[in-house]
Amino acid sequence: MSKQKKILHKINRNWCKGCGICVHFCPKNVLELDKDDKVFAAHPDDCIFCRMCELRCPDLAIEVISQGNKI
């Protein structure tokens, strides 16, 4: 039995300016802005590891890391 993939969203809250670009480009609505207008992974289990949030973030505040099985 293989272990399930685990995807980690590493977010640097000091770098995040709350622009919402990552939220807009996420095809699975994984990310949301909190009350401080900082991004967080609200639904990490829905992530498909497309890395659009990481690639589109103008502040390089997001890193998406796959752990477990290769995707």
mmCIF file of the N, C-alpha and C atoms, coordinates in Angstrom:
data_MODEL
# 
_entry.id   MODEL 
# 
loop_
_atom_site.group_PDB 
_atom_site.id 
_atom_site.type_symbol 
_atom_site.label_atom_id 
_atom_site.label_alt_id 
_atom_site.label_comp_id 
_atom_site.label_asym_id 
_atom_site.label_entity_id 
_atom_site.label_seq_id 
_atom_site.pdbx_PDB_ins_code 
_atom_site.Cartn_x 
_atom_site.Cartn_y 
_atom_site.Cartn_z 
_atom_site.occupancy 
_atom_site.B_iso_or_equiv 
_atom_site.pdbx_formal_charge 
_atom_site.auth_seq_id 
_atom_site.auth_comp_id 
_atom_site.auth_asym_id 
_atom_site.auth_atom_id 
_atom_site.pdbx_PDB_model_num 
ATOM 1   N N  . MET A 1 1  ? 0.844  -1.187 0.000   1.00 0.00 ? 1  MET A N  1 
ATOM 2   C CA . MET A 1 1  ? 0.000  0.000  0.000   1.00 0.00 ? 1  MET A CA 1 
ATOM 3   C C  . MET A 1 1  ? 0.881  1.239  0.000   1.00 0.00 ? 1  MET A C  1 
ATOM 4   N N  . SER A 1 2  ? 0.645  2.152  -0.928  1.00 0.00 ? 2  SER A N  1 
ATOM 5   C CA . SER A 1 2  ? 1.467  3.360  -1.017  1.00 0.00 ? 2  SER A CA 1 
ATOM 6   C C  . SER A 1 2  ? 0.863  4.470  -0.171  1.00 0.00 ? 2  SER A C  1 
ATOM 7   N N  . LYS A 1 3  ? 1.750  5.311  0.332   1.00 0.00 ? 3  LYS A N  1 
ATOM 8   C CA . LYS A 1 3  ? 1.219  6.414  1.129   1.00 0.00 ? 3  LYS A CA 1 
ATOM 9   C C  . LYS A 1 3  ? 0.745  7.533  0.209   1.00 0.00 ? 3  LYS A C  1 
ATOM 10  N N  . GLN A 1 4  ? -0.233 8.276  0.687   1.00 0.00 ? 4  GLN A N  1 
ATOM 11  C CA . GLN A 1 4  ? -0.858 9.335  -0.108  1.00 0.00 ? 4  GLN A CA 1 
ATOM 12  C C  . GLN A 1 4  ? 0.041  10.562 -0.166  1.00 0.00 ? 4  GLN A C  1 
ATOM 13  N N  . LYS A 1 5  ? -0.072 11.286 -1.268  1.00 0.00 ? 5  LYS A N  1 
ATOM 14  C CA . LYS A 1 5  ? 0.716  12.495 -1.417  1.00 0.00 ? 5  LYS A CA 1 
ATOM 15  C C  . LYS A 1 5  ? 0.320  13.530 -0.370  1.00 0.00 ? 5  LYS A C  1 
ATOM 16  N N  . LYS A 1 6  ? 1.276  14.314 0.032   1.00 0.00 ? 6  LYS A N  1 
ATOM 17  C CA . LYS A 1 6  ? 1.047  15.399 0.974   1.00 0.00 ? 6  LYS A CA 1 
ATOM 18  C C  . LYS A 1 6  ? 1.625  16.648 0.341   1.00 0.00 ? 6  LYS A C  1 
ATOM 19  N N  . ILE A 1 7  ? 0.826  17.684 0.238   1.00 0.00 ? 7  ILE A N  1 
ATOM 20  C CA . ILE A 1 7  ? 1.272  18.931 -0.363  1.00 0.00 ? 7  ILE A CA 1 
ATOM 21  C C  . ILE A 1 7  ? 1.277  20.014 0.700   1.00 0.00 ? 7  ILE A C  1 
ATOM 22  N N  . LEU A 1 8  ? 2.412  20.670 0.812   1.00 0.00 ? 8  LEU A N  1 
ATOM 23  C CA . LEU A 1 8  ? 2.602  21.714 1.810   1.00 0.00 ? 8  LEU A CA 1 
ATOM 24  C C  . LEU A 1 8  ? 2.684  23.067 1.112   1.00 0.00 ? 8  LEU A C  1 
ATOM 25  N N  . HIS A 1 9  ? 1.941  24.032 1.622   1.00 0.00 ? 9  HIS A N  1 
ATOM 26  C CA . HIS A 1 9  ? 1.990  25.408 1.110   1.00 0.00 ? 9  HIS A CA 1 
ATOM 27  C C  . HIS A 1 9  ? 2.786  26.224 2.114   1.00 0.00 ? 9  HIS A C  1 
ATOM 28  N N  . LYS A 1 10 ? 4.010  26.510 1.761   1.00 0.00 ? 10 LYS A N  1 
ATOM 29  C CA . LYS A 1 10 ? 4.890  27.293 2.621   1.00 0.00 ? 10 LYS A CA 1 
ATOM 30  C C  . LYS A 1 10 ? 4.708  28.764 2.242   1.00 0.00 ? 10 LYS A C  1 
ATOM 31  N N  . ILE A 1 11 ? 4.141  29.539 3.156   1.00 0.00 ? 11 ILE A N  1 
ATOM 32  C CA . ILE A 1 11 ? 3.793  30.930 2.871   1.00 0.00 ? 11 ILE A CA 1 
ATOM 33  C C  . ILE A 1 11 ? 4.554  31.861 3.807   1.00 0.00 ? 11 ILE A C  1 
ATOM 34  N N  . ASN A 1 12 ? 5.286  32.790 3.213   1.00 0.00 ? 12 ASN A N  1 
ATOM 35  C CA . ASN A 1 12 ? 6.004  33.790 3.990   1.00 0.00 ? 12 ASN A CA 1 
ATOM 36  C C  . ASN A 1 12 ? 5.067  34.982 4.195   1.00 0.00 ? 12 ASN A C  1 
ATOM 37  N N  . ARG A 1 13 ? 4.473  35.063 5.377   1.00 0.00 ? 13 ARG A N  1 
ATOM 38  C CA . ARG A 1 13 ? 3.491  36.111 5.661   1.00 0.00 ? 13 ARG A CA 1 
ATOM 39  C C  . ARG A 1 13 ? 4.115  37.503 5.685   1.00 0.00 ? 13 ARG A C  1 
ATOM 40  N N  . ASN A 1 14 ? 5.406  37.585 5.928   1.00 0.00 ? 14 ASN A N  1 
ATOM 41  C CA . ASN A 1 14 ? 6.073  38.886 5.910   1.00 0.00 ? 14 ASN A CA 1 
ATOM 42  C C  . ASN A 1 14 ? 6.198  39.436 4.488   1.00 0.00 ? 14 ASN A C  1 
ATOM 43  N N  . TRP A 1 15 ? 6.289  38.552 3.512   1.00 0.00 ? 15 TRP A N  1 
ATOM 44  C CA . TRP A 1 15 ? 6.429  38.969 2.120   1.00 0.00 ? 15 TRP A CA 1 
ATOM 45  C C  . TRP A 1 15 ? 5.075  39.169 1.438   1.00 0.00 ? 15 TRP A C  1 
ATOM 46  N N  . CYS A 1 16 ? 4.043  38.465 1.909   1.00 0.00 ? 16 CYS A N  1 
ATOM 47  C CA . CYS A 1 16 ? 2.716  38.538 1.295   1.00 0.00 ? 16 CYS A CA 1 
ATOM 48  C C  . CYS A 1 16 ? 2.115  39.924 1.516   1.00 0.00 ? 16 CYS A C  1 
ATOM 49  N N  . LYS A 1 17 ? 1.704  40.564 0.409   1.00 0.00 ? 17 LYS A N  1 
ATOM 50  C CA . LYS A 1 17 ? 1.091  41.883 0.533   1.00 0.00 ? 17 LYS A CA 1 
ATOM 51  C C  . LYS A 1 17 ? -0.427 41.824 0.390   1.00 0.00 ? 17 LYS A C  1 
ATOM 52  N N  . GLY A 1 18 ? -0.965 40.618 0.236   1.00 0.00 ? 18 GLY A N  1 
ATOM 53  C CA . GLY A 1 18 ? -2.411 40.449 0.189   1.00 0.00 ? 18 GLY A CA 1 
ATOM 54  C C  . GLY A 1 18 ? -3.059 40.876 -1.112  1.00 0.00 ? 18 GLY A C  1 
ATOM 55  N N  . CYS A 1 19 ? -2.342 40.760 -2.208  1.00 0.00 ? 19 CYS A N  1 
ATOM 56  C CA . CYS A 1 19 ? -2.881 41.202 -3.504  1.00 0.00 ? 19 CYS A CA 1 
ATOM 57  C C  . CYS A 1 19 ? -3.969 40.265 -4.031  1.00 0.00 ? 19 CYS A C  1 
ATOM 58  N N  . GLY A 1 20 ? -3.944 38.992 -3.621  1.00 0.00 ? 20 GLY A N  1 
ATOM 59  C CA . GLY A 1 20 ? -4.959 38.035 -4.037  1.00 0.00 ? 20 GLY A CA 1 
ATOM 60  C C  . GLY A 1 20 ? -4.735 37.390 -5.382  1.00 0.00 ? 20 GLY A C  1 
ATOM 61  N N  . ILE A 1 21 ? -3.613 37.659 -6.020  1.00 0.00 ? 21 ILE A N  1 
ATOM 62  C CA . ILE A 1 21 ? -3.331 37.055 -7.329  1.00 0.00 ? 21 ILE A CA 1 
ATOM 63  C C  . ILE A 1 21 ? -3.304 35.531 -7.218  1.00 0.00 ? 21 ILE A C  1 
ATOM 64  N N  . CYS A 1 22 ? -2.668 35.015 -6.200  1.00 0.00 ? 22 CYS A N  1 
ATOM 65  C CA . CYS A 1 22 ? -2.582 33.558 -6.012  1.00 0.00 ? 22 CYS A CA 1 
ATOM 66  C C  . CYS A 1 22 ? -3.970 32.947 -5.813  1.00 0.00 ? 22 CYS A C  1 
ATOM 67  N N  . VAL A 1 23 ? -4.820 33.648 -5.066  1.00 0.00 ? 23 VAL A N  1 
ATOM 68  C CA . VAL A 1 23 ? -6.184 33.177 -4.825  1.00 0.00 ? 23 VAL A CA 1 
ATOM 69  C C  . VAL A 1 23 ? -6.941 33.117 -6.153  1.00 0.00 ? 23 VAL A C  1 
ATOM 70  N N  . HIS A 1 24 ? -6.789 34.130 -6.966  1.00 0.00 ? 24 HIS A N  1 
ATOM 71  C CA . HIS A 1 24 ? -7.478 34.214 -8.255  1.00 0.00 ? 24 HIS A CA 1 
ATOM 72  C C  . HIS A 1 24 ? -7.050 33.093 -9.210  1.00 0.00 ? 24 HIS A C  1 
ATOM 73  N N  . PHE A 1 25 ? -5.758 32.777 -9.251  1.00 0.00 ? 25 PHE A N  1 
ATOM 74  C CA . PHE A 1 25 ? -5.253 31.797 -10.212 1.00 0.00 ? 25 PHE A CA 1 
ATOM 75  C C  . PHE A 1 25 ? -5.379 30.350 -9.761  1.00 0.00 ? 25 PHE A C  1 
ATOM 76  N N  . CYS A 1 26 ? -5.700 30.092 -8.511  1.00 0.00 ? 26 CYS A N  1 
ATOM 77  C CA . CYS A 1 26 ? -5.820 28.709 -8.025  1.00 0.00 ? 26 CYS A CA 1 
ATOM 78  C C  . CYS A 1 26 ? -7.066 28.058 -8.627  1.00 0.00 ? 26 CYS A C  1 
ATOM 79  N N  . PRO A 1 27 ? -6.885 26.993 -9.436  1.00 0.00 ? 27 PRO A N  1 
ATOM 80  C CA . PRO A 1 27 ? -8.038 26.365 -10.091 1.00 0.00 ? 27 PRO A CA 1 
ATOM 81  C C  . PRO A 1 27 ? -8.932 25.571 -9.144  1.00 0.00 ? 27 PRO A C  1 
ATOM 82  N N  . LYS A 1 28 ? -8.455 25.269 -7.952  1.00 0.00 ? 28 LYS A N  1 
ATOM 83  C CA . LYS A 1 28 ? -9.215 24.458 -6.996  1.00 0.00 ? 28 LYS A CA 1 
ATOM 84  C C  . LYS A 1 28 ? -9.655 25.237 -5.757  1.00 0.00 ? 28 LYS A C  1 
ATOM 85  N N  . ASN A 1 29 ? -9.462 26.548 -5.767  1.00 0.00 ? 29 ASN A N  1 
ATOM 86  C CA . ASN A 1 29 ? -9.868 27.398 -4.634  1.00 0.00 ? 29 ASN A CA 1 
ATOM 87  C C  . ASN A 1 29 ? -9.268 26.944 -3.308  1.00 0.00 ? 29 ASN A C  1 
ATOM 88  N N  . VAL A 1 30 ? -8.004 26.583 -3.352  1.00 0.00 ? 30 VAL A N  1 
ATOM 89  C CA . VAL A 1 30 ? -7.295 26.137 -2.159  1.00 0.00 ? 30 VAL A CA 1 
ATOM 90  C C  . VAL A 1 30 ? -6.970 27.304 -1.232  1.00 0.00 ? 30 VAL A C  1 
ATOM 91  N N  . LEU A 1 31 ? -6.638 28.442 -1.827  1.00 0.00 ? 31 LEU A N  1 
ATOM 92  C CA . LEU A 1 31 ? -6.162 29.587 -1.055  1.00 0.00 ? 31 LEU A CA 1 
ATOM 93  C C  . LEU A 1 31 ? -7.251 30.610 -0.787  1.00 0.00 ? 31 LEU A C  1 
ATOM 94  N N  . GLU A 1 32 ? -7.110 31.284 0.352   1.00 0.00 ? 32 GLU A N  1 
ATOM 95  C CA . GLU A 1 32 ? -8.001 32.383 0.722   1.00 0.00 ? 32 GLU A CA 1 
ATOM 96  C C  . GLU A 1 32 ? -7.180 33.445 1.429   1.00 0.00 ? 32 GLU A C  1 
ATOM 97  N N  . LEU A 1 33 ? -7.729 34.639 1.520   1.00 0.00 ? 33 LEU A N  1 
ATOM 98  C CA . LEU A 1 33 ? -7.108 35.704 2.304   1.00 0.00 ? 33 LEU A CA 1 
ATOM 99  C C  . LEU A 1 33 ? -7.764 35.737 3.678   1.00 0.00 ? 33 LEU A C  1 
ATOM 100 N N  . ASP A 1 34 ? -6.949 35.900 4.723   1.00 0.00 ? 34 ASP A N  1 
ATOM 101 C CA . ASP A 1 34 ? -7.491 35.961 6.078   1.00 0.00 ? 34 ASP A CA 1 
ATOM 102 C C  . ASP A 1 34 ? -7.900 37.395 6.426   1.00 0.00 ? 34 ASP A C  1 
ATOM 103 N N  . LYS A 1 35 ? -8.264 37.631 7.668   1.00 0.00 ? 35 LYS A N  1 
ATOM 104 C CA . LYS A 1 35 ? -8.740 38.951 8.095   1.00 0.00 ? 35 LYS A CA 1 
ATOM 105 C C  . LYS A 1 35 ? -7.663 40.027 7.986   1.00 0.00 ? 35 LYS A C  1 
ATOM 106 N N  . ASP A 1 36 ? -6.391 39.609 7.942   1.00 0.00 ? 36 ASP A N  1 
ATOM 107 C CA . ASP A 1 36 ? -5.272 40.543 7.788   1.00 0.00 ? 36 ASP A CA 1 
ATOM 108 C C  . ASP A 1 36 ? -4.839 40.686 6.325   1.00 0.00 ? 36 ASP A C  1 
ATOM 109 N N  . ASP A 1 37 ? -5.643 40.149 5.413   1.00 0.00 ? 37 ASP A N  1 
ATOM 110 C CA . ASP A 1 37 ? -5.316 40.140 3.976   1.00 0.00 ? 37 ASP A CA 1 
ATOM 111 C C  . ASP A 1 37 ? -3.991 39.445 3.682   1.00 0.00 ? 37 ASP A C  1 
ATOM 112 N N  . LYS A 1 38 ? -3.769 38.342 4.369   1.00 0.00 ? 38 LYS A N  1 
ATOM 113 C CA . LYS A 1 38 ? -2.615 37.481 4.107   1.00 0.00 ? 38 LYS A CA 1 
ATOM 114 C C  . LYS A 1 38 ? -3.153 36.141 3.618   1.00 0.00 ? 38 LYS A C  1 
ATOM 115 N N  . VAL A 1 39 ? -2.480 35.555 2.643   1.00 0.00 ? 39 VAL A N  1 
ATOM 116 C CA . VAL A 1 39 ? -2.948 34.300 2.064   1.00 0.00 ? 39 VAL A CA 1 
ATOM 117 C C  . VAL A 1 39 ? -2.687 33.128 3.021   1.00 0.00 ? 39 VAL A C  1 
ATOM 118 N N  . PHE A 1 40 ? -3.588 32.142 2.969   1.00 0.00 ? 40 PHE A N  1 
ATOM 119 C CA . PHE A 1 40 ? -3.393 30.890 3.692   1.00 0.00 ? 40 PHE A CA 1 
ATOM 120 C C  . PHE A 1 40 ? -4.076 29.773 2.915   1.00 0.00 ? 40 PHE A C  1 
ATOM 121 N N  . ALA A 1 41 ? -3.629 28.549 3.146   1.00 0.00 ? 41 ALA A N  1 
ATOM 122 C CA . ALA A 1 41 ? -4.205 27.389 2.467   1.00 0.00 ? 41 ALA A CA 1 
ATOM 123 C C  . ALA A 1 41 ? -5.443 26.940 3.239   1.00 0.00 ? 41 ALA A C  1 
ATOM 124 N N  . ALA A 1 42 ? -6.605 27.374 2.792   1.00 0.00 ? 42 ALA A N  1 
ATOM 125 C CA . ALA A 1 42 ? -7.857 27.056 3.468   1.00 0.00 ? 42 ALA A CA 1 
ATOM 126 C C  . ALA A 1 42 ? -8.310 25.617 3.188   1.00 0.00 ? 42 ALA A C  1 
ATOM 127 N N  . HIS A 1 43 ? -7.968 25.102 2.009   1.00 0.00 ? 43 HIS A N  1 
ATOM 128 C CA . HIS A 1 43 ? -8.389 23.753 1.598   1.00 0.00 ? 43 HIS A CA 1 
ATOM 129 C C  . HIS A 1 43 ? -7.208 23.004 0.986   1.00 0.00 ? 43 HIS A C  1 
ATOM 130 N N  . PRO A 1 44 ? -6.166 22.721 1.777   1.00 0.00 ? 44 PRO A N  1 
ATOM 131 C CA . PRO A 1 44 ? -4.947 22.116 1.223   1.00 0.00 ? 44 PRO A CA 1 
ATOM 132 C C  . PRO A 1 44 ? -5.146 20.732 0.600   1.00 0.00 ? 44 PRO A C  1 
ATOM 133 N N  . ASP A 1 45 ? -6.145 19.990 1.054   1.00 0.00 ? 45 ASP A N  1 
ATOM 134 C CA . ASP A 1 45 ? -6.380 18.657 0.495   1.00 0.00 ? 45 ASP A CA 1 
ATOM 135 C C  . ASP A 1 45 ? -6.901 18.700 -0.937  1.00 0.00 ? 45 ASP A C  1 
ATOM 136 N N  . ASP A 1 46 ? -7.389 19.860 -1.375  1.00 0.00 ? 46 ASP A N  1 
ATOM 137 C CA . ASP A 1 46 ? -7.897 20.006 -2.739  1.00 0.00 ? 46 ASP A CA 1 
ATOM 138 C C  . ASP A 1 46 ? -6.801 20.370 -3.745  1.00 0.00 ? 46 ASP A C  1 
ATOM 139 N N  . CYS A 1 47 ? -5.600 20.653 -3.259  1.00 0.00 ? 47 CYS A N  1 
ATOM 140 C CA . CYS A 1 47 ? -4.503 21.090 -4.120  1.00 0.00 ? 47 CYS A CA 1 
ATOM 141 C C  . CYS A 1 47 ? -4.098 19.986 -5.107  1.00 0.00 ? 47 CYS A C  1 
ATOM 142 N N  . ILE A 1 48 ? -3.907 20.381 -6.373  1.00 0.00 ? 48 ILE A N  1 
ATOM 143 C CA . ILE A 1 48 ? -3.484 19.444 -7.414  1.00 0.00 ? 48 ILE A CA 1 
ATOM 144 C C  . ILE A 1 48 ? -2.019 19.658 -7.811  1.00 0.00 ? 48 ILE A C  1 
ATOM 145 N N  . PHE A 1 49 ? -1.311 20.465 -7.063  1.00 0.00 ? 49 PHE A N  1 
ATOM 146 C CA . PHE A 1 49 ? 0.120  20.724 -7.270  1.00 0.00 ? 49 PHE A CA 1 
ATOM 147 C C  . PHE A 1 49 ? 0.407  21.334 -8.635  1.00 0.00 ? 49 PHE A C  1 
ATOM 148 N N  . CYS A 1 50 ? -0.458 22.235 -9.085  1.00 0.00 ? 50 CYS A N  1 
ATOM 149 C CA . CYS A 1 50 ? -0.209 22.915 -10.356 1.00 0.00 ? 50 CYS A CA 1 
ATOM 150 C C  . CYS A 1 50 ? 0.817  24.041 -10.178 1.00 0.00 ? 50 CYS A C  1 
ATOM 151 N N  . ARG A 1 51 ? 0.967  24.508 -8.959  1.00 0.00 ? 51 ARG A N  1 
ATOM 152 C CA . ARG A 1 51 ? 1.929  25.536 -8.565  1.00 0.00 ? 51 ARG A CA 1 
ATOM 153 C C  . ARG A 1 51 ? 1.639  26.904 -9.197  1.00 0.00 ? 51 ARG A C  1 
ATOM 154 N N  . MET A 1 52 ? 0.412  27.120 -9.666  1.00 0.00 ? 52 MET A N  1 
ATOM 155 C CA . MET A 1 52 ? 0.058  28.421 -10.243 1.00 0.00 ? 52 MET A CA 1 
ATOM 156 C C  . MET A 1 52 ? 0.220  29.529 -9.206  1.00 0.00 ? 52 MET A C  1 
ATOM 157 N N  . CYS A 1 53 ? -0.126 29.268 -7.968  1.00 0.00 ? 53 CYS A N  1 
ATOM 158 C CA . CYS A 1 53 ? 0.013  30.281 -6.912  1.00 0.00 ? 53 CYS A CA 1 
ATOM 159 C C  . CYS A 1 53 ? 1.478  30.681 -6.745  1.00 0.00 ? 53 CYS A C  1 
ATOM 160 N N  . GLU A 1 54 ? 2.339  29.689 -6.718  1.00 0.00 ? 54 GLU A N  1 
ATOM 161 C CA . GLU A 1 54 ? 3.775  29.939 -6.568  1.00 0.00 ? 54 GLU A CA 1 
ATOM 162 C C  . GLU A 1 54 ? 4.330  30.702 -7.771  1.00 0.00 ? 54 GLU A C  1 
ATOM 163 N N  . LEU A 1 55 ? 3.917  30.301 -8.959  1.00 0.00 ? 55 LEU A N  1 
ATOM 164 C CA . LEU A 1 55 ? 4.432  30.906 -10.187 1.00 0.00 ? 55 LEU A CA 1 
ATOM 165 C C  . LEU A 1 55 ? 3.914  32.323 -10.417 1.00 0.00 ? 55 LEU A C  1 
ATOM 166 N N  . ARG A 1 56 ? 2.707  32.622 -9.946  1.00 0.00 ? 56 ARG A N  1 
ATOM 167 C CA . ARG A 1 56 ? 2.095  33.929 -10.182 1.00 0.00 ? 56 ARG A CA 1 
ATOM 168 C C  . ARG A 1 56 ? 2.332  34.947 -9.067  1.00 0.00 ? 56 ARG A C  1 
ATOM 169 N N  . CYS A 1 57 ? 2.783  34.510 -7.915  1.00 0.00 ? 57 CYS A N  1 
ATOM 170 C CA . CYS A 1 57 ? 2.976  35.424 -6.782  1.00 0.00 ? 57 CYS A CA 1 
ATOM 171 C C  . CYS A 1 57 ? 4.076  36.437 -7.114  1.00 0.00 ? 57 CYS A C  1 
ATOM 172 N N  . PRO A 1 58 ? 3.737  37.736 -7.167  1.00 0.00 ? 58 PRO A N  1 
ATOM 173 C CA . PRO A 1 58 ? 4.743  38.740 -7.518  1.00 0.00 ? 58 PRO A CA 1 
ATOM 174 C C  . PRO A 1 58 ? 5.775  38.972 -6.418  1.00 0.00 ? 58 PRO A C  1 
ATOM 175 N N  . ASP A 1 59 ? 5.479  38.507 -5.218  1.00 0.00 ? 59 ASP A N  1 
ATOM 176 C CA . ASP A 1 59 ? 6.387  38.716 -4.086  1.00 0.00 ? 59 ASP A CA 1 
ATOM 177 C C  . ASP A 1 59 ? 7.160  37.463 -3.687  1.00 0.00 ? 59 ASP A C  1 
ATOM 178 N N  . LEU A 1 60 ? 6.994  36.377 -4.448  1.00 0.00 ? 60 LEU A N  1 
ATOM 179 C CA . LEU A 1 60 ? 7.668  35.102 -4.171  1.00 0.00 ? 60 LEU A CA 1 
ATOM 180 C C  . LEU A 1 60 ? 7.402  34.628 -2.747  1.00 0.00 ? 60 LEU A C  1 
ATOM 181 N N  . ALA A 1 61 ? 6.180  34.853 -2.274  1.00 0.00 ? 61 ALA A N  1 
ATOM 182 C CA . ALA A 1 61 ? 5.823  34.541 -0.891  1.00 0.00 ? 61 ALA A CA 1 
ATOM 183 C C  . ALA A 1 61 ? 5.307  33.122 -0.711  1.00 0.00 ? 61 ALA A C  1 
ATOM 184 N N  . ILE A 1 62 ? 5.093  32.381 -1.798  1.00 0.00 ? 62 ILE A N  1 
ATOM 185 C CA . ILE A 1 62 ? 4.519  31.029 -1.714  1.00 0.00 ? 62 ILE A CA 1 
ATOM 186 C C  . ILE A 1 62 ? 5.459  30.012 -2.334  1.00 0.00 ? 62 ILE A C  1 
ATOM 187 N N  . GLU A 1 63 ? 5.623  28.903 -1.611  1.00 0.00 ? 63 GLU A N  1 
ATOM 188 C CA . GLU A 1 63 ? 6.351  27.754 -2.144  1.00 0.00 ? 63 GLU A CA 1 
ATOM 189 C C  . GLU A 1 63 ? 5.461  26.539 -1.924  1.00 0.00 ? 63 GLU A C  1 
ATOM 190 N N  . VAL A 1 64 ? 5.242  25.770 -2.983  1.00 0.00 ? 64 VAL A N  1 
ATOM 191 C CA . VAL A 1 64 ? 4.413  24.574 -2.888  1.00 0.00 ? 64 VAL A CA 1 
ATOM 192 C C  . VAL A 1 64 ? 5.346  23.372 -2.949  1.00 0.00 ? 64 VAL A C  1 
ATOM 193 N N  . ILE A 1 65 ? 5.249  22.525 -1.938  1.00 0.00 ? 65 ILE A N  1 
ATOM 194 C CA . ILE A 1 65 ? 6.166  21.389 -1.799  1.00 0.00 ? 65 ILE A CA 1 
ATOM 195 C C  . ILE A 1 65 ? 5.357  20.097 -1.754  1.00 0.00 ? 65 ILE A C  1 
ATOM 196 N N  . SER A 1 66 ? 5.764  19.129 -2.560  1.00 0.00 ? 66 SER A N  1 
ATOM 197 C CA . SER A 1 66 ? 5.122  17.807 -2.564  1.00 0.00 ? 66 SER A CA 1 
ATOM 198 C C  . SER A 1 66 ? 5.943  16.869 -1.689  1.00 0.00 ? 66 SER A C  1 
ATOM 199 N N  . GLN A 1 67 ? 5.268  16.196 -0.783  1.00 0.00 ? 67 GLN A N  1 
ATOM 200 C CA . GLN A 1 67 ? 5.920  15.216 0.085   1.00 0.00 ? 67 GLN A CA 1 
ATOM 201 C C  . GLN A 1 67 ? 5.224  13.880 -0.136  1.00 0.00 ? 67 GLN A C  1 
ATOM 202 N N  . GLY A 1 68 ? 5.934  12.785 0.045   1.00 0.00 ? 68 GLY A N  1 
ATOM 203 C CA . GLY A 1 68 ? 5.336  11.482 -0.169  1.00 0.00 ? 68 GLY A CA 1 
ATOM 204 C C  . GLY A 1 68 ? 5.577  11.014 -1.581  1.00 0.00 ? 68 GLY A C  1 
ATOM 205 N N  . ASN A 1 69 ? 4.556  10.409 -2.201  1.00 0.00 ? 69 ASN A N  1 
ATOM 206 C CA . ASN A 1 69 ? 4.682  9.917  -3.578  1.00 0.00 ? 69 ASN A CA 1 
ATOM 207 C C  . ASN A 1 69 ? 4.918  11.037 -4.545  1.00 0.00 ? 69 ASN A C  1 
ATOM 208 N N  . LYS A 1 70 ? 5.642  10.740 -5.609  1.00 0.00 ? 70 LYS A N  1 
ATOM 209 C CA . LYS A 1 70 ? 5.864  11.737 -6.655  1.00 0.00 ? 70 LYS A CA 1 
ATOM 210 C C  . LYS A 1 70 ? 4.568  11.979 -7.394  1.00 0.00 ? 70 LYS A C  1 
ATOM 211 N N  . ILE A 1 71 ? 4.403  13.203 -7.816  1.00 0.00 ? 71 ILE A N  1 
ATOM 212 C CA . ILE A 1 71 ? 3.172  13.578 -8.527  1.00 0.00 ? 71 ILE A CA 1 
ATOM 213 C C  . ILE A 1 71 ? 3.496  13.699 -10.005 1.00 0.00 ? 71 ILE A C  1 
# 
